[in-house]
Amino acid sequence: MSDASTAAGKDVLFRPFTLKSLTLKNRIVMAPMTRGMAEGGIPGEAQTAYYRRRAEADVGLILSEGTVIDRPASRNLPGIPFFHGDKALSGWKAVIDAVHGAGGAMGPQIWHTGSTRAGEWEPEAPVESPSGLLDPKTPRGVTMSEADIAATIAAYAKAAADAKRLGFDVVEIHGAHGYLIDQFFWEGTNSRTDGWGGPTIKDRSRFAVEVVKAVRAAVGPDFPVIIRLSQWKQQDYSARLANTPAEMADWLQPIVDAGADILHCSQRRFWEPEFAAEDGENGLNFAGWAKKLTGVPTISVGSVGLSGDFFGAFAGQGSEKAGLDRLIERMARDEFDLIAVGRAILNDPQWAAKIRADKTDSLKDFDPKSLAELV
């Protein structure tokens, strides 16, 4: 896409968006991205400045890196921040105050990593998951008891209540990418035969439904609740929870009925159709189908503004900047409501401001070295 055509169409990205108590100045969302640099799990001035820079540069909504709930083994790296305890919450209070001071809006992504690994580090307590599995063939940790499940649901609700109390604008529940909630969704990691498992995606959605219900009760009716979802898992990039629109409706509608206001639909490349039978250029993507089936607003995400997807970034590969024509076309027809941008904004805090000012010639290629620092 030429700079001229980007300039002509980019206004669709800068329309305001309002839902319940949330008003955003534009449709650009900073995607949640694990940084793992919070010493002792406590966000400090480096994190505060990192998020403030994006708020100062026209990002409509900032979603924090995954920040974990109060469970004994809820994180899989030592630098992942907590969203519990006085010190961590004080750190997050400084973050949201700075973001608001810069004219931005923000929500924490609340998270439990389940039985996943992110290296050799091990938490002090055994990892927990629906069935004590890392993936369909690999046992790891312990199977959650009824008491564990109840305590975990309560921990999500407490984190959400704290987010509202601290002054955040929304809260996002991480239910994607093979972590705890997604391990309940996926038959490959949920072999339970009690009320928390079952043969269908609707059966296995019960844990997510109860988490959303508890979060909704904790924050009240007007505070927006987002949940991030994906078909793919880090354990299996080809995994799918829903192979048809009907199966997707069975998965998503109970979550919406439980109180989710916005579905954040993660895929590797936002322009790819969700179901293979559709036309590749015009078929609805994951966020498009989620909106069509449930009627609630959706966030799309996946390789926005870059030539390569994020799996390559973790392997040390860079990506060239790419045009926004496909994004603008889809947003112009309201296929989805918001667009989350990950590596492009991680790499360049000024990304959204440059798009708004028609300075696309100054956009940067993605340098994987930026993953190791808070620019």
Number of C-alpha atoms within 10 A of each C-alpha: 10 12 14 10 13 19 16 12 16 21 15 18 22 18 14 13 14 10 13 10 11 15 14 20 18 21 21 23 25 27 26 22 16 15 19 19 20 19 12 13 23 22 26 19 12 15 21 19 17 17 27 23 19 25 26 20 19 24 30 29 28 27 20 23 21 25 28 26 28 20 17 13 19 26 29 22 20 15 17 23 28 26 31 22 12 10 16 19 20 16 20 27 20 17 26 25 19 19 25 17 13 17 16 25 25 28 24 27 29 25 26 27 28 26 29 25 18 10 8 7 10 15 13 8 11 15 26 27 29 28 24 20 24 24 22 15 9 9 14 19 17 15 20 16 13 12 9 15 19 14 14 21 21 19 23 25 23 19 28 31 19 19 26 19 11 17 16 22 23 24 26 26 28 28 25 23 23 29 25 24 27 30 29 29 30 25 21 17 26 24 20 16 9 9 11 19 24 19 12 16 21 20 17 25 23 21 25 24 24 19 24 26 19 20 26 22 15 19 22 12 12 13 21 22 23 25 24 20 22 20 24 20 19 15 17 14 13 9 17 13 18 18 13 12 15 10 14 20 19 18 23 22 18 19 25 21 13 18 22 23 22 23 26 29 27 23 22 17 18 24 22 19 20 23 17 11 8 13 11 14 11 13 17 23 27 29 28 23 22 29 23 17 16 18 13 16 21 27 27 29 24 23 22 26 25 23 16 20 18 20 12 12 18 11 9 12 15 19 21 14 19 17 17 20 16 16 20 19 15 19 20 16 10 15 23 26 22 25 27 26 25 20 25 25 22 25 21 20 22 21 23 29 16 17 22 17 10 16 15 21 11 11 19 19 18 24 18 19 12 14 19 10 14 14 16
